[in-house]
């Protein structure tokens, strides 16, 4: 099978997808992990300053300041991850054709898609979370009423809402890819993801995504847990006052978010990109178009 890049140009197996994501990082470290360093640093450094500033606000106690110090980097890292995913989507699409791209080229090609990407992510987040929010609201209201039958019905409704949330999350998981690679708007990105994830492919997308997230979670824990433990132990050894320990905790949280993002996000974004290409090859014959494009690029490189 013709394979000019990180994956064969045919419908992909689980091994193709995971291996392709890893090989993309190996072949394009500057545009994947290097881009992760730049994006995460650009977001987490101001977050670190803001988290420290919260401690100086009068009336904010140690526990509340600690909670905010953990919440801020988590939210900031989530935004940075959305942007980084857009960059990696482009890198993977080029790597599948056998081309290596740098940080500058990736920025040039993707920067105009960042606002639509953020808008699409916010919209899908609202759509996915809506059933769970409704179910949780119904459950809280039922508990307030106190009737056993009402509570049982509300619990069943909450379970159904959780299943609905999971279903929507899988159906919309490919939304970032068409926004970046097909250069469509957020609404069109959602409809494209909906079309590509229909039918029995839903279960394939669910299974591969769950496996990728489990693997990413394990790797993230391996990276962050020793790092945070070392920083916490060192801080407790050196400092004794609550303010200094809180400062160390905030620094450790930011450093852990940075390290995990650099290692994990390029992989998970690569899996999403390859799932998108796989679905288009299965449903739309994209593999034929990619083979032709790869052959044209190879011939062009040989003429140089």
Secondary structure, DSSP 8 states (H G I E B T S, - for coil): ---SSSS-SSS--HHHHHHHHHHHHHHTTIIIIIHHHHHHHHHHHHHHHHHHHHHTSTT--HHHHHHHHHHHHHHHHHHHHHHHHHHHHHHHHHHTTT----HHHHHHHHGGGHHHHHHHHHHHHHHHHHHHHHHHHHHHHHHHH--HHHHHHHHHHHHHHHHHHHHHHHHTTTHHHHHHHS---HHHHHHHHHHHT-TTHHHHHHHHHHHHHHHHHHHHHHHHHHHHHHHHHHHHHH--SHHHHHHHHHHHHHHHHHHHIIIIIHHHHHHHHHHHHHHHHHHH-HHHHHHHHHHHHHHHHHH-
